[in-house]
Amino acid sequence: MNTEHRDNATPELWLSLPNAPGVYLMKASDGSVIYVGKAIRLRTRVRSYFREKSTSVLTSQMMRYVTEVDYIVTETEVEALILENNLIKAHQPRYNVKLKDDKRYPYLRVTTHEPFPRIHITRKAENDGTRYFGPFVHVRSTRQVLKELTKFFPIRTCTLPLTETGNTYRVCLDYHIGRCPGPCADKMDATDYDEIVQKVCQFLSGNTDAVVKELTEQMEAAAEALDFETAAKYRDTLKDVQQAITTQNMDSVSAADEDVIGIAARTDIACVQLLRVRDGKLLEREHYYLNDADPGSLSMALGAFISQYYQNAVFVPKTVVLPMPIESVELIENWLSEKRGSRVGLHVPRAGRLRKLQTLASKNAEILLTQREQNVVYSSGVEPALVELQELLELKHPLRRIEAYDISNLGERFAVGSMVVLEDGKPVSSEYRRFKIRSVEGQNDFAMMQEVITRRFRRAIADDEKFNKLPDLMLIDGGKGQLSAAQAAMNFCRSLQGKTCDSKVAASHLPDIPMIALAKRIEEIFVPGKSEPIVLREDNPTLHMIQRLRDEAHRFAVTYHRRLRQKSLSASVLDEIPNIGPRRKQALLQHFGSIEAIREASLDTLLSVKGIPRSVAENIRKHL
């Protein structure tokens, strides 16, 4: 590495740079790297910054701070491209276009180097001889793919160290529900298991036609052999596979693998939409945000995205479709061809099928930016679990405020309800509310939940300032029964709209607030209008967030219940003793801590309490 340094940014900074391929690093006066770039000819490229007036606002701004230029010469242009990506990731320069947030997106990994390969989710793709599929944008969608995949292709997901023969482990639940053939107990040989693995890899590679054809043939063969039970299994599997790929099919005359890219920009941020087309079918859509992207130089931002995205990509398609030409096309094509192992082309279509797809990608990118401006799409600072929960429930608006409700009614007395609040992923204790059940006798959880919800929202529509903030989502502790009770209460409150409430002001508008219920037994999430609950994996962060909120509502309700019970106990026992007033009762409780401790205290111990004479102490002993 060589360095040219001056106290101010002057044209002489480029004079001693060689005209060879390499990477240049522009630095500020404090030594920090503020820009990294690659060049076929270093001197020519760096000179252009000083001799040509840039049309980019960011470039003009950057040049005011450049006081030093470092450079690294490489053997080839491809080496310079790779090195540029590595340096951008290492230094995070202020004026480089960067993928927003350096996330590791999840992959599905099939351990084909093992005797009985397994499939699992990983965030790191390595050159280790196994098969990787992805990356996927959302962990939730990746888990869903894995869940659906094991329904019709029973491949193991455990981590047991299996050998080709002689496995004597005990089969797990997946075997009993048909999601694993049990190689851990030698219930399937390696040859038959390999056929399942091949189907999994074909399906994840986008080759669904071969899978459907083979399943159809197996179903028909079983039917001809009068093995109707097996034929029915193949029929159900075929139905699941076809349903899974129905939304992927697009009218296409091409069977090629293509990535179609669209881009849109606002001020200093751009959105890239990438459509993955495999075997002529649209398999997935992904979007990425680019920081420090100049709307006037979208081609530069697009080139930066392609370099950074494909650096870690497991699969490179034959064609990458772009919305506009970019710099160093031949260099990037050669680099991608080297990664793929065959020719890769960057194509800017003018008409036809690819042009329609590219227009679709750009339109989606534009929509995402518009949604971002309207806060429909969260920024990186918002709790990811809230984003995933919003997507899981298919809600249009962000979940800024979530309210959770619980009932505590141990025994028939002192039944209470609680409301706890989560705002932007954080508990707000000042917004907590508690309710003493008034109208319900006995242990009727459903009726108690109805009372709590009704009282909370009647006060809201009466414009009570303690209840006038409305939630974006309601979380009910319980199952379908509690959820139905809460729905009935909300319907009743909405029927009050336009009427008066408790002789107060006219009721205000009460919107249709989404609600869910979380059942404790197996942590199922019930949603109104859906017969089947949502079941998340135990390690899912969104489930953890919901559980913590539910548990907080339970804690708050139980604490209030115990307080009422303790208050009742102390009042009913001590108040019956002659000459025990509020002061002496307070002194006794502060000294002993509980009625039980007072009951067990000796006469001398009672006399040691300030303000308790012998006659009162004897009365306490007598009554307790």
C-alpha positions in Angstrom: 0.0 0.0 0.0 1.2 3.5 -0.9 0.0 6.7 0.6 -0.3 10.2 -0.7 -1.0 12.9 1.9 -1.6 16.6 1.9 -3.0 19.0 4.5 -5.7 20.0 2.0 -7.4 18.2 -0.9 -5.3 19.3 -3.9 -5.1 17.9 -7.4 -1.5 16.7 -6.6 -2.9 13.8 -4.6 -3.3 11.7 -7.7 0.1 12.4 -9.4 2.1 9.5 -8.0 -0.7 6.9 -8.3 0.1 4.1 -10.8 -2.2 3.5 -13.8 -2.9 -0.1 -12.7 -5.9 -2.0 -11.4 -6.6 -1.5 -7.8 -8.6 0.1 -4.9 -8.3 3.6 -3.6 -9.2 4.8 -0.1 -10.1 8.5 0.4 -9.5 9.7 4.0 -10.4 12.8 6.0 -8.0 14.8 8.2 -8.6 12.6 11.2 -7.4 9.5 9.2 -10.9 8.0 8.9 -11.8 6.3 5.6 -14.7 8.2 4.0 -14.8 6.5 0.6 -13.5 3.3 -1.0 -13.5 2.8 -4.8 -12.1 0.4 -7.4 -10.5 1.4 -10.7 -9.1 -0.2 -13.8 -6.5 2.6 -13.9 -6.0 4.1 -10.4 -4.4 7.4 -11.5 -7.0 8.2 -14.2 -9.9 7.4 -11.9 -8.7 9.4 -8.9 -7.7 12.3 -11.1 -11.3 12.6 -12.4 -12.4 13.5 -8.9 -10.2 16.7 -8.9 -10.4 17.7 -12.6 -14.1 17.1 -13.3 -16.9 18.9 -11.7 -19.2 16.2 -10.2 -22.9 16.3 -10.8 -23.4 14.3 -7.6 -24.1 16.4 -4.5 -22.6 13.7 -2.2 -19.4 13.5 -4.3 -19.0 17.3 -4.2 -19.6 17.3 -0.5 -17.1 14.4 0.1 -14.3 16.1 -1.8 -14.3 19.0 0.7 -13.0 16.6 3.3 -10.5 14.5 1.4 -6.9 15.2 2.6 -5.3 11.8 1.9 -5.6 9.0 -0.7 -4.4 5.5 0.0 -4.3 2.8 -2.7 -3.8 -0.9 -3.1 -2.7 -2.3 -6.5 -4.2 -5.7 -7.5 -3.3 -8.1 -10.2 -6.7 -8.1 -11.9 -9.9 -6.1 -12.0 -11.8 -8.9 -10.4 -9.4 -8.8 -7.4 -10.1 -5.1 -7.1 -13.8 -5.7 -7.1 -13.6 -8.3 -4.3 -11.1 -6.1 -2.3 -13.4 -3.1 -2.6 -16.3 -5.1 -1.1 -14.1 -6.3 1.8 -12.9 -2.8 2.6 -16.4 -1.3 2.4 -17.6 -3.9 4.9 -14.5 -3.3 7.2 -14.5 0.5 7.2 -18.2 1.4 6.5 -17.2 4.6 4.7 -19.5 7.6 5.1 -19.9 8.3 1.3 -20.1 4.8 0.0 -23.5 3.4 -1.0 -24.1 0.6 1.5 -26.7 -2.1 2.1 -28.7 -0.8 5.0 -27.9 -2.8 8.1 -25.2 -5.5 7.7 -27.6 -8.3 8.3 -27.0 -12.0 7.8 -30.0 -13.4 6.1 -31.1 -17.0 6.7 -30.4 -19.9 4.4 -31.7 -23.5 4.4 -28.7 -25.9 4.6 -28.9 -29.6 3.6 -25.9 -31.5 5.0 -25.3 -33.6 2.0 -21.9 -34.7 3.4 -23.6 -36.8 6.1 -24.8 -40.4 5.6 -28.4 -39.2 6.4 -28.5 -35.5 5.5 -30.6 -33.2 7.6 -32.0 -29.7 6.8 -31.8 -26.7 9.1 -31.7 -22.9 9.1 -28.3 -21.1 9.2 -27.2 -17.5 8.8 -23.8 -18.3 7.4 -23.2 -19.9 4.0 -19.8 -21.6 3.7 -17.9 -23.6 1.1 -18.1 -26.8 3.1 -19.5 -29.3 0.6 -23.1 -29.0 1.7 -26.1 -27.5 -0.2 -27.4 -24.0 0.7 -30.6 -22.4 -0.5 -31.4 -18.8 0.0 -30.8 -16.2 1.3 -34.4 -15.6 2.5 -35.4 -12.2 3.8 -37.5 -13.2 6.8 -36.7 -15.8 9.4 -40.4 -16.4 9.8 -40.9 -17.3 6.1 -37.8 -19.5 6.2 -39.2 -21.5 9.1 -42.6 -21.7 7.3 -40.8 -23.1 4.2 -39.0 -25.7 6.4 -42.3 -26.6 8.1 -44.2 -27.1 4.9 -41.3 -28.9 3.3 -41.1 -31.7 5.9 -44.9 -32.3 5.5 -44.5 -33.8 2.0 -40.7 -34.6 2.0 -39.9 -36.3 5.4 -36.3 -35.2 5.9 -34.8 -35.2 9.4 -34.1 -31.9 11.2 -32.4 -33.3 14.3 -28.6 -33.0 15.0 -28.0 -36.7 15.9 -24.6 -38.0 14.5 -25.9 -40.8 12.4 -23.9 -43.5 10.6 -24.9 -45.5 7.5 -26.0 -48.5 9.6 -26.3 -49.5 13.3 -28.2 -46.4 14.5 -30.1 -47.3 17.7 -31.6 -44.0 18.9 -35.2 -43.6 20.0 -37.4 -42.1 17.3 -38.9 -38.6 18.1 -42.3 -37.1 17.5 -41.4 -36.2 13.9 -41.4 -39.9 13.1 -44.8 -40.5 14.6 -46.4 -37.6 12.7 -44.8 -38.6 9.4 -42.2 -35.8 9.1 -39.1 -38.0 9.4 -38.6 -41.6 8.2 -36.6 -42.6 11.4 -33.1 -43.2 10.1 -31.9 -42.7 13.7 -33.4 -46.1 14.5 -32.5 -47.7 11.1 -36.1 -47.6 9.9 -35.0 -46.5 6.4 -31.8 -47.3 4.5 -29.5 -44.7 3.0 -30.5 -45.4 -0.6 -34.2 -44.7 0.0 -33.4 -41.7 2.1 -31.2 -40.2 -0.6 -34.2 -40.1 -2.9 -36.0 -37.9 -0.3 -33.0 -35.6 -0.1 -32.8 -35.3 -3.9 -36.5 -34.3 -4.0 -35.9 -31.7 -1.3 -32.9 -30.2 -3.2 -34.9 -30.2 -6.5 -37.8 -28.4 -4.9 -35.7 -25.8 -3.2 -33.8 -25.2 -6.5 -37.1 -24.3 -8.2 -37.4 -27.6 -10.1 -41.0 -28.3 -8.9 -42.1 -29.7 -12.3 -39.9 -32.8 -11.8 -41.2 -33.3 -8.3 -44.9 -33.0 -9.3 -44.4 -35.4 -12.2 -42.7 -38.0 -10.0 -45.4 -37.8 -7.3 -48.1 -38.1 -10.0 -46.5 -41.2 -11.4 -46.1 -42.8 -7.9 -49.8 -42.0 -7.1 -51.0 -43.6 -10.4 -48.8 -46.7 -9.9 -50.1 -47.2 -6.4 -53.7 -46.9 -7.6 -53.1 -49.4 -10.4 -51.7 -51.8 -7.8 -54.9 -51.3 -5.8 -52.8 -49.8 -2.9 -55.3 -47.0 -2.3 -54.0 -46.0 1.0 -50.5 -45.3 -0.5 -52.1 -43.6 -3.5 -54.1 -41.3 -1.1 -50.9 -40.3 0.6 -49.3 -39.4 -2.7 -52.4 -37.6 -3.7 -52.4 -35.5 -0.5 -48.6 -34.8 -0.9 -49.2 -33.8 -4.5 -52.0 -31.4 -3.5 -49.7 -29.8 -0.8 -46.9 -29.4 -3.3 -49.2 -27.9 -6.0 -50.7 -25.5 -3.4 -47.2 -24.4 -2.3 -46.1 -23.5 -5.8 -49.4 -22.1 -7.2 -48.5 -18.6 -6.2 -45.1 -19.0 -7.8 -46.2 -19.6 -11.3 -46.1 -16.8 -13.9 -46.9 -16.9 -17.5 -43.5 -17.4 -19.1 -42.0 -18.9 -22.2 -38.6 -19.1 -20.5 -37.2 -21.8 -18.3 -34.1 -19.8 -17.4 -32.8 -18.7 -14.0 -32.9 -14.9 -13.7 -32.7 -12.2 -11.0 -34.8 -9.1 -12.0 -33.8 -5.9 -10.2 -35.7 -2.7 -9.8 -34.7 0.5 -7.9 -36.3 3.7 -6.6 -34.8 6.5 -4.5 -35.7 9.3 -2.1 -33.2 12.0 -1.1 -30.4 9.9 0.5 -31.9 6.4 0.5 -32.8 4.0 -2.2 -34.8 0.8 -2.3 -33.8 -2.2 -4.4 -36.4 -4.8 -5.2 -35.1 -8.2 -6.4 -37.3 -10.8 -8.0 -35.9 -14.3 -8.1 -37.0 -16.2 -11.2 -36.0 -19.9 -11.2 -37.0 -22.3 -14.0 -39.3 -19.6 -15.4 -41.2 -19.1 -12.1 -41.1 -16.3 -9.7 -40.0 -17.9 -6.5 -39.4 -15.0 -4.1 -39.3 -11.2 -3.8 -36.7 -9.4 -1.6 -36.1 -5.8 -0.9 -33.0 -4.0 0.4 -32.4 -0.4 1.4 -29.2 1.5 0.4 -27.8 4.2 2.6 -26.3 7.4 1.1 -27.7 6.8 -2.4 -27.8 9.8 -4.6 -31.1 9.9 -6.6 -29.1 11.6 -9.4 -26.6 8.7 -9.6 -28.8 5.6 -9.4 -26.6 3.6 -11.7 -23.7 4.0 -9.2 -26.0 2.8 -6.4 -27.1 -0.1 -8.5 -23.6 -1.1 -9.2 -22.7 -1.0 -5.6 -25.6 -3.1 -4.7 -24.8 -5.8 -7.2 -21.2 -6.0 -6.0 -22.2 -6.4 -2.4 -25.2 -8.6 -2.8 -23.6 -11.2 -5.0 -20.4 -11.3 -3.0 -22.0 -13.6 -0.5 -24.7 -15.2 -2.7 -24.8 -19.0 -2.8 -26.4 -19.1 -6.3 -25.7 -16.7 -9.2 -28.3 -16.9 -12.0 -27.5 -17.0 -15.7 -29.1 -13.5 -16.3 -29.3 -10.4 -14.1 -31.9 -8.0 -15.4 -31.3 -4.3 -14.6 -33.4 -1.1 -15.0 -30.4 0.9 -16.4 -26.8 0.4 -17.5 -24.1 0.5 -14.9 -20.4 1.1 -14.8 -17.9 -1.7 -15.3 -20.4 -4.1 -16.9 -17.8 -6.4 -18.4 -15.8 -6.5 -15.2 -18.9 -7.5 -13.1 -20.0 -10.0 -15.7 -16.6 -11.7 -15.6 -16.7 -11.8 -11.8 -20.2 -13.2 -11.7 -19.3 -15.8 -14.4 -16.4 -16.9 -12.3 -18.6 -17.3 -9.2 -21.3 -19.2 -11.2 -18.9 -21.4 -13.3 -20.5 -20.4 -16.6 -21.4 -17.3 -18.5 -23.5 -14.6 -16.7 -25.0 -11.7 -18.5 -26.2 -8.3 -17.2 -29.2 -7.2 -19.4 -31.2 -4.0 -19.7 -34.4 -5.1 -21.5 -36.3 -2.7 -23.8 -39.4 -4.7 -24.4 -41.0 -8.1 -23.9 -41.3 -10.4 -20.9 -38.2 -9.2 -19.1 -39.1 -5.6 -19.5 -42.5 -6.3 -17.8 -40.8 -8.1 -14.9 -38.3 -5.3 -14.5 -41.1 -2.7 -14.5 -42.8 -4.7 -11.8 -39.7 -4.8 -9.7 -39.2 -1.0 -10.0 -42.9 -0.4 -9.2 -42.6 -2.5 -6.0 -39.5 -0.6 -5.0 -41.3 2.7 -5.4 -44.3 1.4 -3.3 -41.9 0.3 -0.5 -40.4 3.7 -0.3 -43.8 5.3 -0.2 -44.8 3.0 2.6 -41.6 3.7 4.4 -42.4 7.5 4.3 -45.8 6.7 5.8 -44.3 4.6 8.5 -45.9 1.4 7.3 -42.5 -0.1 6.8 -40.4 0.1 10.0 -37.0 1.6 10.2 -34.2 -0.6 11.6 -34.5 1.0 15.1 -37.9 -0.6 15.7 -38.2 -3.9 17.5 -38.0 -6.6 14.8 -40.5 -8.8 16.7 -43.2 -6.1 16.3 -42.6 -6.0 12.5 -42.8 -9.8 12.4 -46.0 -9.8 14.4 -47.5 -7.2 12.1 -46.7 -9.4 9.1 -47.9 -12.5 10.8 -51.3 -11.0 11.5 -51.4 -9.3 8.1 -52.0 -5.9 9.6 -51.7 -2.7 7.6 -50.7 -0.4 10.4 -47.6 -0.7 12.7 -48.1 -2.0 16.2 -47.1 1.0 18.2 -49.2 0.2 21.3 -50.3 -3.3 22.4 -52.5 -3.9 25.4 -52.7 -7.2 27.3 -55.5 -8.3 29.5 -55.7 -11.0 32.2 -58.1 -12.1 35.0 -57.0 -13.3 38.5 -59.8 -15.1 40.5 -58.2 -17.6 42.9 -61.3 -18.6 44.9 -64.6 -16.9 44.6 -63.6 -13.6 46.3 -61.3 -10.8 45.2 -61.6 -11.4 41.4 -59.6 -8.7 39.5 -58.6 -7.9 36.0 -55.4 -6.2 34.6 -54.4 -4.2 31.6 -50.7 -3.7 30.8 -49.3 -1.7 27.9 -46.4 -2.1 25.5 -45.4 0.9 23.4 -42.8 0.6 20.7 -41.7 -2.7 22.2 -41.3 -1.3 25.8 -43.6 -1.6 28.8 -45.2 1.6 30.0 -46.1 1.1 33.7 -47.8 4.5 34.0 -50.4 3.2 31.5 -51.2 0.0 33.4 -54.7 -0.2 34.7 -56.4 -2.6 37.2 -60.1 -3.6 37.7 -62.0 -5.0 40.6 -64.6 -7.3 39.3 -68.1 -6.0 40.3 -70.8 -7.8 38.4 -69.7 -11.4 38.2 -70.1 -14.0 40.9 -68.3 -17.3 41.0 -65.3 -18.3 38.8 -66.6 -17.2 35.3 -63.4 -16.1 33.5 -65.4 -15.3 30.3 -67.8 -13.0 32.0 -65.0 -11.3 33.9 -63.1 -10.7 30.7 -66.2 -9.2 29.2 -66.6 -6.9 32.2 -63.0 -5.7 32.1 -63.0 -5.0 28.3 -66.4 -3.3 28.5 -65.4 -1.0 31.4 -62.1 -0.1 29.7 -63.6 0.9 26.3 -66.7 2.5 27.8 -64.4 4.9 29.6 -62.5 5.4 26.3 -65.5 6.4 24.3 -66.6 8.6 27.2 -63.3 10.5 26.6 -61.8 9.6 30.0 -58.2 10.8 29.7 -56.9 7.8 31.6 -58.3 5.5 28.9 -58.4 7.6 25.8 -55.3 6.0 24.1 -56.5 3.2 21.9 -54.3 0.1 21.2 -53.2 -1.1 17.8 -53.6 -4.7 19.1 -55.2 -6.4 22.0 -53.7 -9.5 23.6 -56.1 -11.7 25.6 -54.7 -14.2 28.1 -56.5 -17.5 27.3 -58.0 -19.4 24.4 -61.0 -19.2 22.1 -63.4 -18.7 24.9 -61.7 -15.6 26.3 -61.2 -14.3 22.8 -64.9 -14.6 22.0 -65.8 -12.9 25.3 -63.5 -10.0 24.4 -65.0 -9.8 20.9 -68.5 -9.7 22.4 -67.5 -6.9 24.8 -66.0 -4.8 21.9 -69.1 -5.3 19.8 -71.2 -4.0 22.7 -69.0 -1.0 23.2 -69.1 -0.2 19.5 -72.9 -0.3 19.7 -72.7 2.6 22.1 -71.3 4.9 19.4 -73.3 8.1 19.1 -75.0 7.5 22.4 -74.2 8.8 25.9 -72.0 6.8 28.2 -72.6 7.0 32.0 -74.2 10.4 31.6 -71.0 11.8 30.3 -70.1 13.2 26.9 -71.3 11.6 23.7 -69.4 8.4 22.8 -66.6 8.9 20.3 -65.7 6.6 17.4 -64.3 3.2 18.4 -62.4 1.5 15.5 -62.2 -2.2 14.9 -59.1 -3.0 16.9 -57.3 -6.3 16.1 -57.0 -8.8 18.9 -55.4 -12.2 19.5 -55.4 -14.7 22.4 -52.4 -16.7 23.7 -53.3 -20.0 25.3 -50.9 -21.2 28.0 -51.0 -25.0 27.4 -49.0 -25.1 24.2 -48.7 -21.4 23.5 -51.1 -21.3 20.6 -52.1 -17.9 19.1 -55.8 -17.6 18.3 -57.0 -15.0 15.8 -60.6 -14.1 15.2 -62.1 -15.6 12.1 -59.4 -18.3 11.8 -60.3 -21.9 12.9 -56.7 -23.0 13.3 -54.3 -21.3 15.7 -50.9 -20.0 14.8 -48.1 -22.0 16.4 -44.6 -20.5 16.5 -41.4 -22.3 17.4 -40.3 -22.1 21.0 -37.2 -20.1 20.0 -39.2 -17.5 18.0 -38.5 -13.9 19.3 -42.0 -12.8 18.4 -43.5 -15.6 20.6 -41.1 -14.5 23.4 -42.3 -10.9 23.2 -46.0 -12.0 23.4 -45.2 -14.4 26.2 -43.5 -11.6 28.2 -46.4 -9.3 27.7 -48.9 -12.0 28.7 -46.8 -12.9 31.8 -46.6 -9.2 32.8 -50.4 -8.9 32.6 -50.7 -12.0 34.8 -48.2 -10.6 37.3 -50.0 -7.3 37.6 -53.4 -9.0 38.1 -52.0 -11.5 40.7 -50.3 -8.7 42.6 -53.5 -6.8 42.8 -55.5 -9.9 43.9 -53.0 -10.7 46.7 -53.1 -7.1 47.9 -56.9 -7.1 48.2 -56.8 -10.5 49.9 -54.2 -9.4 52.4 -56.0 -6.2 53.1 -59.2 -8.2 53.7 -57.5 -10.6 56.0 -55.9 -7.9 58.1 -59.1 -6.0 58.3 -61.3 -8.9 59.3 -59.1 -10.2 62.0 -57.4 -7.2 63.7 -60.4 -4.9 63.5 -62.4 -7.4 65.6 -60.0 -7.1 68.6 -61.0 -4.5 71.2 -58.8 -1.4 71.5 -57.0 -2.1 68.1 -57.3 1.0 66.1 -55.6 2.0 62.8 -52.3 3.1 64.5 -51.9 0.0 66.6 -52.9 -2.2 63.6 -50.3 -0.5 61.5 -47.6 -0.8 64.2 -48.3 -4.6 64.6 -48.2 -5.3 60.8 -45.0 -3.3 60.4 -43.4 -5.1 63.3 -44.4 -8.7 62.4 -45.2 -8.5 58.7 -48.2 -10.7 58.6 -51.2 -11.9 60.7 -49.7 -15.3 61.0 -46.6 -13.9 62.6 -48.7 -11.9 65.0 -50.6 -15.1 65.9 -47.4 -17.0 66.7 -45.9 -14.1 68.8 -45.5 -14.6 72.5 -47.0 -12.1 75.1 -43.6 -10.6 75.8 -43.0 -10.1 72.0 -46.3 -8.4 71.6 -45.5 -6.1 74.6 -42.2 -5.1 72.8 -44.2 -3.3 70.1 -44.5 0.4 70.8 -48.0 1.4 71.8 -49.2 -2.1 72.8 -50.0 -2.3 76.5 -50.5 -5.6 78.4 -54.3 -5.5 78.2 -54.3 -5.1 74.4 -51.6 -7.8 74.1 -53.7 -10.2 76.1 -56.7 -9.4 73.9 -54.6 -10.2 70.8 -53.5 -13.5 72.3 -57.1 -14.4 73.2 -58.6 -13.6 69.8 -55.8 -15.0 67.6 
